[in-house]
């Protein structure tokens, strides 16, 4: 599914008349930062899987939901309840 979506985005991008005017520098930098963070996270996970025991690494990796909720609570002052967690 991801490949079809990416192919659709490439098709739309290359068939637009104003190819370079619809990307701002801010959006390109934000997209690059998000992509870099995703790459580094995946690389860290693969490194952890090769060096550590599978059960420990996958257990720690599963805590990303809790870490995200805690960051939202601390940084964005989100209200946490059992339904949101």
Secondary structure by P-SEA (a helix, b strand, c coil): caaaaaaaaaaaaaacccccccccaaaaaaaaaaaaaaaaaaaaaaaaaacccaaaaaaaaaaaaaaaaaaaaaccccccccccc
